[in-house]
Amino acid sequence: MIAPQFRACNSPDLPQALKKYIEENHGTDLWNACSDGINNAKKIKDELVNAHAFASDTEQMVKLQELFAKDYQYSMLFNKYFSFGSKTDQINCQFKCKDSFSGASVQSFNALFDALGSKYNLGVAYARQGCYMNLEGDGIKHATKAFQQAAWIFDDLSKNVSQLAPSDITPDFTNEGLTCLSNLMLAQAQYLFYKMATEKKMSPDILSKTAL
């Protein structure tokens, strides 16, 4: 079984950058209303920086799936309500990630770039759960489902990345790379289904259809 590595992303000091921008442009009351959510987003990013250390731990993959999903939601909100950049009316905070294929580092002011990085890593967490799960009992069912979820995420991402600037695109963010990952996840899910059908001694007719 094969799964990609996580994109290694940084945890920028968003609370400080957003506090400065919000207080200067909208007042302290708005910052006080938003601060808990923004600080929680920072806390989640701080945890996710070390995701690679648990790359073969299936229990941690379940936890990481929840964290990456929340991080994606926060990043999409930041992308919707704030403008990041070097201009005076923007928030001067950059997002950095390393391509999961080559390790090349990319940085961007685009919060969508950060959000899609979290979505990619969510797919990786499902893929790695499928790879390292114990296949005894219902393990094959759960691993198959994990690969199917990873396949859907990578397929959806192949459509999302067209919204990014060319400078934000790395090999793992190309349509070709993501389509390849999606197909690989589906192939592994199909293999596990065939393995389960074989072990349960299903009819040759069912086995032949499963193998197609």
NORFEN-V563423 format. One record per pair of residues at least 12 apart in sequence whose ideal C-beta (glycine too) atoms are under 10 Angstrom apart, sorted by the first residue. I is the first residue (numbers start at 0). J is the second residue. D is the distance in Angstrom with one decimal. If there is no record, write none. Layout:
i & j & d
I & J & D
I & J & D
This chain:
i & j & d
0 & 126 & 8.7
0 & 127 & 9.2
0 & 129 & 6.8
0 & 130 & 4.1
0 & 131 & 8.0
0 & 132 & 9.2
0 & 134 & 9.9
0 & 142 & 8.3
0 & 146 & 8.5
0 & 183 & 9.7
0 & 184 & 10.0
0 & 187 & 5.8
0 & 190 & 8.5
0 & 191 & 8.7
1 & 126 & 8.3
1 & 130 & 7.1
1 & 180 & 9.5
1 & 183 & 6.4
1 & 184 & 9.2
1 & 186 & 9.6
1 & 187 & 7.3
2 & 54 & 8.4
2 & 55 & 9.6
2 & 60 & 9.9
2 & 122 & 9.2
2 & 123 & 6.5
2 & 124 & 9.2
2 & 125 & 8.7
2 & 126 & 3.7
2 & 127 & 4.6
2 & 128 & 8.7
2 & 129 & 7.2
2 & 130 & 4.6
2 & 131 & 8.4
2 & 145 & 9.7
2 & 146 & 8.9
2 & 149 & 7.7
2 & 180 & 8.9
2 & 183 & 8.7
2 & 184 & 8.3
2 & 187 & 8.7
3 & 99 & 5.0
3 & 100 & 7.3
3 & 119 & 8.4
3 & 120 & 9.5
3 & 122 & 8.2
3 & 123 & 5.5
3 & 126 & 6.7
3 & 127 & 8.5
3 & 149 & 9.3
3 & 153 & 8.9
3 & 171 & 6.9
3 & 176 & 9.1
3 & 179 & 9.9
3 & 180 & 6.3
3 & 183 & 8.9
3 & 184 & 9.8
4 & 50 & 9.9
4 & 51 & 6.9
4 & 54 & 7.1
4 & 97 & 9.1
4 & 98 & 9.5
4 & 99 & 4.6
4 & 100 & 8.1
4 & 102 & 8.7
4 & 120 & 9.7
4 & 123 & 7.1
4 & 127 & 9.0
4 & 171 & 9.0
5 & 47 & 8.6
5 & 49 & 10.0
5 & 50 & 5.0
5 & 51 & 5.2
5 & 52 & 9.9
5 & 53 & 9.6
5 & 54 & 6.8
5 & 63 & 8.6
5 & 67 & 9.1
5 & 96 & 9.8
5 & 97 & 9.1
5 & 99 & 6.3
5 & 116 & 9.4
5 & 119 & 8.4
5 & 120 & 5.1
5 & 123 & 5.2
5 & 124 & 7.9
5 & 127 & 8.4
6 & 50 & 9.3
6 & 51 & 9.6
6 & 96 & 4.9
6 & 97 & 6.3
6 & 98 & 6.9
6 & 99 & 4.8
6 & 100 & 9.6
6 & 105 & 9.5
6 & 115 & 9.4
6 & 116 & 5.1
6 & 117 & 8.7
6 & 119 & 5.6
6 & 120 & 5.7
6 & 123 & 7.6
6 & 169 & 8.4
6 & 171 & 6.8
6 & 172 & 8.8
7 & 47 & 9.8
7 & 48 & 7.9
7 & 49 & 9.9
7 & 50 & 8.3
7 & 51 & 6.4
7 & 95 & 8.7
7 & 96 & 6.7
7 & 97 & 4.2
7 & 98 & 9.0
7 & 99 & 7.9
7 & 102 & 8.0
7 & 104 & 8.5
7 & 116 & 9.4
7 & 120 & 9.4
8 & 44 & 7.7
8 & 47 & 7.1
8 & 48 & 7.4
8 & 50 & 8.8
8 & 70 & 8.9
8 & 94 & 7.1
8 & 95 & 6.7
8 & 96 & 4.4
8 & 97 & 7.7
8 & 112 & 9.7
8 & 113 & 7.0
8 & 116 & 5.1
8 & 117 & 7.5
8 & 119 & 9.5
8 & 120 & 7.5
9 & 44 & 8.1
9 & 48 & 7.1
9 & 93 & 8.5
9 & 94 & 7.0
9 & 95 & 4.3
9 & 96 & 7.5
9 & 97 & 9.3
9 & 104 & 9.5
9 & 106 & 8.4
9 & 113 & 9.2
10 & 40 & 9.7
10 & 41 & 6.8
10 & 42 & 9.3
10 & 43 & 8.9
10 & 44 & 3.9
10 & 45 & 5.0
10 & 46 & 8.8
10 & 47 & 7.4
10 & 48 & 5.2
10 & 70 & 9.9
10 & 94 & 9.7
10 & 95 & 9.5
11 & 41 & 8.6
11 & 44 & 7.8
11 & 83 & 9.6
11 & 92 & 5.2
11 & 93 & 6.6
11 & 94 & 6.3
11 & 95 & 7.6
11 & 106 & 9.7
11 & 113 & 8.6
12 & 41 & 7.6
12 & 92 & 7.3
13 & 37 & 6.3
13 & 38 & 9.0
13 & 40 & 6.5
13 & 41 & 5.6
13 & 44 & 7.7
13 & 73 & 9.0
13 & 74 & 9.7
13 & 77 & 7.4
13 & 81 & 9.5
13 & 83 & 9.7
13 & 90 & 8.4
13 & 92 & 6.2
13 & 94 & 9.4
13 & 110 & 9.6
13 & 113 & 9.8
14 & 30 & 9.7
14 & 33 & 9.8
14 & 34 & 7.3
14 & 37 & 5.3
14 & 38 & 5.5
14 & 39 & 9.9
14 & 40 & 8.3
14 & 41 & 5.3
14 & 42 & 9.7
15 & 37 & 9.9
15 & 41 & 9.3
15 & 92 & 8.6
16 & 37 & 9.7
16 & 81 & 9.3
16 & 83 & 8.5
16 & 90 & 5.2
16 & 91 & 6.6
16 & 92 & 4.1
16 & 93 & 9.8
17 & 30 & 7.9
17 & 33 & 7.5
17 & 34 & 8.7
17 & 37 & 5.5
17 & 38 & 9.8
17 & 40 & 9.3
17 & 41 & 9.5
17 & 77 & 8.1
17 & 80 & 9.9
17 & 81 & 7.1
17 & 90 & 6.5
17 & 92 & 7.9
18 & 30 & 5.6
18 & 31 & 9.9
18 & 33 & 8.9
18 & 34 & 7.2
18 & 37 & 7.8
18 & 38 & 9.7
19 & 90 & 8.2
19 & 91 & 8.9
19 & 92 & 9.9
20 & 81 & 7.3
20 & 82 & 9.4
20 & 83 & 9.7
20 & 88 & 9.0
20 & 89 & 8.2
20 & 90 & 4.9
20 & 91 & 8.7
20 & 92 & 9.1
21 & 33 & 6.5
21 & 34 & 8.8
21 & 37 & 8.8
21 & 81 & 9.0
21 & 90 & 9.2
24 & 88 & 8.1
33 & 80 & 9.4
36 & 73 & 7.6
36 & 76 & 8.3
37 & 73 & 8.3
37 & 76 & 9.7
37 & 77 & 8.7
39 & 69 & 8.5
39 & 73 & 7.9
40 & 69 & 8.1
40 & 70 & 7.3
40 & 72 & 9.1
40 & 73 & 4.0
40 & 74 & 8.0
40 & 76 & 8.5
40 & 77 & 7.8
41 & 73 & 9.2
42 & 66 & 9.8
43 & 65 & 9.5
43 & 66 & 5.5
43 & 67 & 8.8
43 & 69 & 5.6
43 & 70 & 5.2
43 & 72 & 9.9
43 & 73 & 7.0
43 & 117 & 9.4
44 & 66 & 9.1
44 & 70 & 6.3
44 & 73 & 8.4
44 & 74 & 9.1
44 & 94 & 9.8
44 & 113 & 9.0
44 & 117 & 9.0
46 & 62 & 8.9
46 & 63 & 8.6
46 & 66 & 6.0
46 & 70 & 9.1
47 & 63 & 7.3
47 & 66 & 5.7
47 & 67 & 6.7
47 & 69 & 9.6
47 & 70 & 6.1
47 & 116 & 9.9
47 & 117 & 7.7
47 & 120 & 7.4
49 & 63 & 9.9
50 & 62 & 9.8
50 & 63 & 5.6
50 & 66 & 8.1
50 & 67 & 7.9
50 & 120 & 6.6
50 & 123 & 8.5
50 & 124 & 7.7
50 & 127 & 9.8
51 & 97 & 10.0
51 & 99 & 9.8
51 & 120 & 9.8
51 & 123 & 9.8
53 & 124 & 9.5
53 & 127 & 9.0
54 & 123 & 8.5
54 & 124 & 9.3
54 & 127 & 5.9
54 & 130 & 9.4
54 & 131 & 8.5
55 & 127 & 7.0
55 & 130 & 7.9
55 & 131 & 5.0
56 & 127 & 8.7
56 & 128 & 9.4
56 & 131 & 7.5
57 & 124 & 9.9
57 & 127 & 7.9
57 & 128 & 5.3
57 & 129 & 9.0
57 & 130 & 8.8
57 & 131 & 5.1
57 & 132 & 5.2
57 & 133 & 7.7
57 & 138 & 9.5
57 & 141 & 9.2
57 & 142 & 9.2
57 & 145 & 9.0
58 & 128 & 9.3
59 & 124 & 8.8
59 & 127 & 9.4
59 & 128 & 9.3
60 & 123 & 9.0
60 & 124 & 4.9
60 & 125 & 7.5
60 & 126 & 9.0
60 & 127 & 5.5
60 & 128 & 4.0
60 & 129 & 9.0
60 & 130 & 9.3
60 & 131 & 7.6
60 & 132 & 8.7
60 & 145 & 8.2
61 & 124 & 8.2
61 & 125 & 9.7
61 & 128 & 6.9
61 & 145 & 9.6
62 & 124 & 8.9
63 & 120 & 7.7
63 & 121 & 8.2
63 & 123 & 8.8
63 & 124 & 4.6
63 & 125 & 9.6
63 & 127 & 8.8
63 & 128 & 8.9
64 & 120 & 9.4
64 & 121 & 6.1
64 & 122 & 9.6
64 & 123 & 9.8
64 & 124 & 4.7
64 & 125 & 6.5
64 & 128 & 7.5
64 & 145 & 9.1
64 & 148 & 8.7
65 & 121 & 9.4
65 & 124 & 9.2
66 & 117 & 8.9
66 & 120 & 9.3
66 & 121 & 9.0
66 & 124 & 8.8
67 & 116 & 9.3
67 & 117 & 5.1
67 & 118 & 7.6
67 & 119 & 8.8
67 & 120 & 4.9
67 & 121 & 4.0
67 & 122 & 8.8
67 & 123 & 8.5
67 & 124 & 6.0
67 & 125 & 9.6
67 & 152 & 9.9
68 & 117 & 8.0
68 & 118 & 8.6
68 & 120 & 10.0
68 & 121 & 5.8
68 & 124 & 9.3
69 & 117 & 8.7
69 & 121 & 10.0
70 & 113 & 8.4
70 & 114 & 8.2
70 & 116 & 8.9
70 & 117 & 4.3
70 & 118 & 9.2
70 & 120 & 8.2
70 & 121 & 8.6
71 & 113 & 9.1
71 & 114 & 5.5
71 & 115 & 8.2
71 & 116 & 8.8
71 & 117 & 4.1
71 & 118 & 5.1
71 & 119 & 9.5
71 & 120 & 8.7
71 & 121 & 6.5
72 & 114 & 8.5
72 & 117 & 8.7
73 & 110 & 9.4
73 & 113 & 9.3
73 & 114 & 8.3
73 & 117 & 8.5
74 & 94 & 8.3
74 & 110 & 5.6
74 & 111 & 7.7
74 & 112 & 8.9
74 & 113 & 4.8
74 & 114 & 3.5
74 & 115 & 8.4
74 & 116 & 8.2
74 & 117 & 5.9
74 & 118 & 8.9
75 & 110 & 7.9
75 & 111 & 7.7
75 & 113 & 9.4
75 & 114 & 4.9
75 & 115 & 9.4
75 & 117 & 9.1
75 & 118 & 9.2
76 & 110 & 8.8
76 & 114 & 9.0
77 & 90 & 8.7
77 & 92 & 9.4
77 & 94 & 9.6
77 & 110 & 4.5
77 & 111 & 9.3
77 & 113 & 7.8
77 & 114 & 7.9
78 & 109 & 7.6
78 & 110 & 3.8
78 & 111 & 4.8
78 & 112 & 8.9
78 & 113 & 8.0
78 & 114 & 5.9
78 & 115 & 9.8
79 & 110 & 8.5
79 & 111 & 9.5
79 & 114 & 9.9
80 & 110 & 9.4
81 & 110 & 7.0
82 & 108 & 8.6
82 & 109 & 10.0
82 & 110 & 8.9
83 & 107 & 8.5
83 & 108 & 4.2
83 & 109 & 6.9
83 & 110 & 5.8
83 & 111 & 9.9
83 & 112 & 9.7
83 & 113 & 9.2
84 & 108 & 4.7
84 & 109 & 9.0
85 & 108 & 7.3
86 & 108 & 9.8
89 & 108 & 7.5
90 & 108 & 8.4
90 & 110 & 9.1
91 & 108 & 8.3
92 & 108 & 7.6
92 & 110 & 9.0
92 & 113 & 10.0
93 & 106 & 4.8
93 & 107 & 6.5
93 & 108 & 5.7
93 & 109 & 9.2
93 & 112 & 9.6
93 & 113 & 9.4
94 & 106 & 6.7
94 & 107 & 5.6
94 & 108 & 7.5
94 & 109 & 7.2
94 & 110 & 6.9
94 & 111 & 9.5
94 & 112 & 5.8
94 & 113 & 3.9
94 & 114 & 9.1
94 & 116 & 7.5
94 & 167 & 9.5
95 & 107 & 8.0
95 & 112 & 9.6
95 & 113 & 8.9
95 & 116 & 9.5
96 & 112 & 7.5
96 & 113 & 7.5
96 & 115 & 9.4
96 & 116 & 4.8
96 & 117 & 9.7
96 & 119 & 8.9
96 & 120 & 9.3
96 & 167 & 9.2
96 & 169 & 7.8
96 & 171 & 9.5
96 & 172 & 9.2
97 & 116 & 9.7
97 & 169 & 8.4
97 & 171 & 9.7
98 & 168 & 9.6
98 & 169 & 3.7
98 & 170 & 5.7
98 & 171 & 5.3
98 & 172 & 7.7
98 & 176 & 9.5
99 & 116 & 9.5
99 & 119 & 7.4
99 & 120 & 8.5
99 & 123 & 7.2
99 & 169 & 8.3
99 & 170 & 8.5
99 & 171 & 4.7
99 & 172 & 9.4
99 & 176 & 9.3
99 & 180 & 9.6
100 & 169 & 7.5
100 & 170 & 4.5
100 & 171 & 4.9
100 & 172 & 9.6
100 & 173 & 9.6
100 & 176 & 7.0
100 & 180 & 9.9
101 & 169 & 7.3
101 & 170 & 5.8
101 & 171 & 8.2
102 & 169 & 9.8
103 & 169 & 6.1
103 & 170 & 8.0
103 & 171 & 9.7
104 & 169 & 9.2
105 & 166 & 7.6
105 & 167 & 6.5
105 & 168 & 8.4
105 & 169 & 5.6
105 & 172 & 8.9
106 & 166 & 9.4
106 & 167 & 9.2
107 & 163 & 8.1
107 & 164 & 7.4
107 & 166 & 7.2
107 & 167 & 4.9
108 & 164 & 9.7
108 & 167 & 9.7
109 & 162 & 9.1
109 & 163 & 6.8
109 & 164 & 6.7
109 & 166 & 9.3
109 & 167 & 6.1
111 & 159 & 8.2
111 & 160 & 9.7
111 & 162 & 6.3
111 & 163 & 6.7
111 & 164 & 9.6
111 & 167 & 8.5
112 & 160 & 9.4
112 & 162 & 9.5
112 & 163 & 5.9
112 & 164 & 8.2
112 & 166 & 9.5
112 & 167 & 4.7
112 & 168 & 9.4
112 & 172 & 8.7
113 & 167 & 9.9
114 & 159 & 8.8
115 & 156 & 6.4
115 & 159 & 5.6
115 & 160 & 6.5
115 & 162 & 8.3
115 & 163 & 7.1
115 & 167 & 8.7
115 & 172 & 7.3
116 & 156 & 10.0
116 & 167 & 9.7
116 & 169 & 9.7
116 & 171 & 9.5
116 & 172 & 8.5
118 & 152 & 6.4
118 & 153 & 9.3
118 & 155 & 7.8
118 & 156 & 5.9
118 & 159 & 7.3
118 & 160 & 10.0
119 & 152 & 7.7
119 & 153 & 7.8
119 & 156 & 6.0
119 & 159 & 9.5
119 & 160 & 9.2
119 & 171 & 6.8
119 & 172 & 7.5
119 & 177 & 8.2
119 & 180 & 9.1
120 & 152 & 9.6
121 & 148 & 8.8
121 & 149 & 8.6
121 & 152 & 5.9
121 & 156 & 9.6
122 & 148 & 7.8
122 & 149 & 4.7
122 & 150 & 8.3
122 & 151 & 8.3
122 & 152 & 3.6
122 & 153 & 5.1
122 & 154 & 9.3
122 & 155 & 8.9
122 & 156 & 7.0
122 & 177 & 8.8
122 & 180 & 7.4
122 & 181 & 8.7
122 & 184 & 8.0
123 & 149 & 7.5
123 & 152 & 8.9
123 & 153 & 9.1
123 & 171 & 9.6
123 & 180 & 9.0
124 & 145 & 8.8
124 & 148 & 9.5
124 & 149 & 8.2
124 & 152 & 9.5
125 & 142 & 10.0
125 & 144 & 8.7
125 & 145 & 4.7
125 & 146 & 7.3
125 & 147 & 8.5
125 & 148 & 4.6
125 & 149 & 3.9
125 & 150 & 8.8
125 & 151 & 9.0
125 & 152 & 6.8
125 & 153 & 9.5
125 & 184 & 8.1
126 & 145 & 7.2
126 & 146 & 6.7
126 & 148 & 8.8
126 & 149 & 4.0
126 & 150 & 8.6
126 & 152 & 8.8
126 & 153 & 8.3
126 & 180 & 7.8
126 & 183 & 8.5
126 & 184 & 6.0
126 & 187 & 8.3
127 & 145 & 8.5
127 & 149 & 8.6
128 & 141 & 8.0
128 & 142 & 7.4
128 & 144 & 9.4
128 & 145 & 4.4
128 & 146 & 8.8
128 & 148 & 8.9
128 & 149 & 8.4
129 & 141 & 8.2
129 & 142 & 4.4
129 & 143 & 7.4
129 & 144 & 8.2
129 & 145 & 3.8
129 & 146 & 4.2
129 & 147 & 8.7
129 & 148 & 8.6
129 & 149 & 6.7
129 & 150 & 9.9
129 & 184 & 7.6
129 & 187 & 6.6
129 & 188 & 7.6
129 & 191 & 7.9
130 & 142 & 7.9
130 & 145 & 8.6
130 & 146 & 8.5
130 & 149 & 9.7
130 & 187 & 8.0
131 & 145 & 9.9
132 & 145 & 7.0
132 & 146 & 9.8
132 & 191 & 9.6
134 & 191 & 7.5
134 & 194 & 7.8
134 & 195 & 8.7
134 & 198 & 9.6
137 & 195 & 9.9
138 & 191 & 9.3
138 & 195 & 9.7
139 & 191 & 5.2
139 & 192 & 7.8
139 & 194 & 6.5
139 & 195 & 4.6
139 & 196 & 9.9
139 & 198 & 8.2
140 & 191 & 8.5
140 & 192 & 9.1
140 & 195 & 7.4
141 & 191 & 9.8
142 & 187 & 8.4
142 & 188 & 8.1
142 & 191 & 5.6
142 & 194 & 9.8
142 & 195 & 9.7
143 & 187 & 8.4
143 & 188 & 4.8
143 & 189 & 8.5
143 & 190 & 9.0
143 & 191 & 4.6
143 & 192 & 5.7
143 & 194 & 9.3
143 & 195 & 7.7
144 & 188 & 8.0
144 & 191 & 9.7
145 & 184 & 8.8
145 & 187 & 9.6
145 & 188 & 8.4
145 & 191 & 9.7
146 & 183 & 8.8
146 & 184 & 4.7
146 & 185 & 7.2
146 & 186 & 8.6
146 & 187 & 4.9
146 & 188 & 3.9
146 & 189 & 8.8
146 & 190 & 9.0
146 & 191 & 7.1
146 & 192 & 9.8
147 & 184 & 7.2
147 & 185 & 7.2
147 & 187 & 9.5
147 & 188 & 5.0
147 & 189 & 9.6
147 & 191 & 9.9
147 & 192 & 9.8
148 & 184 & 8.5
148 & 188 & 9.4
149 & 180 & 7.8
149 & 181 & 8.0
149 & 183 & 9.1
149 & 184 & 4.4
149 & 185 & 9.1
149 & 187 & 8.9
149 & 188 & 8.7
150 & 180 & 8.0
150 & 181 & 4.7
150 & 182 & 7.6
150 & 183 & 8.1
150 & 184 & 3.7
150 & 185 & 4.7
150 & 186 & 9.0
150 & 187 & 8.8
150 & 188 & 6.9
151 & 181 & 7.7
151 & 184 & 8.6
151 & 185 & 9.3
152 & 177 & 9.2
152 & 180 & 9.1
152 & 181 & 8.2
152 & 184 & 8.7
153 & 171 & 9.6
153 & 176 & 8.9
153 & 177 & 4.9
153 & 178 & 7.7
153 & 179 & 8.5
153 & 180 & 4.3
153 & 181 & 4.0
153 & 182 & 8.7
153 & 183 & 8.6
153 & 184 & 6.5
153 & 185 & 9.6
154 & 177 & 7.2
154 & 178 & 7.2
154 & 180 & 8.7
154 & 181 & 4.2
154 & 182 & 8.8
154 & 184 & 8.9
154 & 185 & 8.9
155 & 177 & 8.8
155 & 181 & 8.8
156 & 171 & 9.4
156 & 172 & 7.8
156 & 174 & 9.3
156 & 176 & 9.6
156 & 177 & 5.1
156 & 178 & 9.7
156 & 180 & 8.7
156 & 181 & 8.4
157 & 172 & 9.2
157 & 173 & 8.4
157 & 174 & 4.9
157 & 175 & 8.5
157 & 176 & 8.4
157 & 177 & 3.9
157 & 178 & 5.3
157 & 179 & 9.5
157 & 180 & 8.8
157 & 181 & 6.9
158 & 174 & 8.3
158 & 177 & 8.9
159 & 172 & 9.2
159 & 177 & 8.9
160 & 172 & 4.8
160 & 173 & 7.2
160 & 174 & 6.9
160 & 176 & 9.2
160 & 177 & 6.9
161 & 174 & 7.5
189 & 209 & 7.2
189 & 210 & 8.4
189 & 211 & 8.9
190 & 209 & 9.5
190 & 210 & 9.4
192 & 209 & 5.9
192 & 210 & 9.8
193 & 205 & 9.7
193 & 206 & 7.1
193 & 208 & 9.9
193 & 209 & 4.7
193 & 210 & 5.8
193 & 211 & 9.9
194 & 209 & 9.5
195 & 209 & 9.1
196 & 208 & 9.4
196 & 209 & 5.3
196 & 210 & 9.1
197 & 209 & 8.7
197 & 210 & 9.6
